[in-house]
């Protein structure tokens, strides 16, 4: 029997049906940011110091390389440095470790925190209540806005649970401030400069010794210059904050961390050494990674050009261990538009990029489907959450690999790669 073909029926049905356009998902525009470096780009690159130390440089040469026209000087004894640990709190607690810890007010001891016990200090009007481990006042209210409660670890240590840190150098001062309504308390550590440096947690203890020593010299210089300007900055009543606002200070936790002895040895090996320019300690700014070239201070931050804060080629920065030597971030146009928050509609592109000597973006014009605006490089970086503003958009103009090593050996003399 002859089988009837069904093909004509299929074609007829297909032709009778209305045509529907194919549904094709359009891919959203993305932007790729090719960057190098991590930080503001001013002064010493910590990874650069690491690389130079690996190449055989000594600490003093590393420390002065990043600051034009400077030299190493040695200072004598200085006043203890005031380190702002925290402000605007309602109370602080102190746990004695390894022995009793003295509590004094106005030069007189009001008690000792027993080993293993925790006392608290809370505002009481314009004075303080010192409470023992059971919450009972140790005595009457003490101190006032100009008379802090002093915690003296002595041969012991004291842990501050609110900060998650342990301290054992110098003394801690609990002061009153923000007393327009109810007083708040702030905590300041007053520590001899070398002992302060023992607690600076800016680089890993496992780094080369000369890199650690260079960091110690620069950190010491930074702190002393800050203290020279003022030991009583508002609102911390301090010379330096214990955070990335200035330098990360973690007290005994740095000394007792794995390899902490290496860092302490670096501090001890450079006692009193500072970077100076024309006889005065410098503003010794530093950052994690330069990406290969540091920046002029006035280009990055505006203001007056500082002679020793000029951009320099950084041949030590491009090392395999540096996770920020080169990085890439890809964001959708929607993400870029949201993060930049310039009210330009959806961002469609970037133009008129002005760059500093290091290649960092000083300003960039952002274009969207509803207008355009020009913003600074640091704003661009921060809003997009990039590590640095030494970045190229949709073009990988970084110098890397074997070419990078030759480039660095020439002092970056070939210059930046053209964006054309």
JOLIN-V436988 format. One record per helix or strand of 2 or more residues. SS is the DSSP state (alpha for helix, beta for strand). FROM is the first residue (numbers start at 1). LEN is the number of residues. If there is no record, write none. Layout:
BEGIN
ss | from | len
SS | FROM | LEN
SS | FROM | LEN
END
This chain:
BEGIN
ss | from | len
alpha | 7 | 10
beta | 30 | 6
beta | 44 | 2
alpha | 46 | 9
alpha | 59 | 7
beta | 71 | 4
beta | 81 | 9
beta | 91 | 7
beta | 101 | 5
beta | 108 | 6
beta | 118 | 7
beta | 127 | 5
beta | 149 | 4
beta | 157 | 4
beta | 165 | 3
beta | 171 | 7
beta | 184 | 8
alpha | 193 | 6
alpha | 209 | 21
beta | 240 | 2
alpha | 252 | 4
alpha | 260 | 10
beta | 273 | 5
beta | 280 | 2
beta | 286 | 2
alpha | 297 | 5
beta | 327 | 6
alpha | 333 | 8
beta | 347 | 9
beta | 361 | 8
beta | 371 | 6
alpha | 377 | 8
beta | 391 | 3
alpha | 401 | 9
END
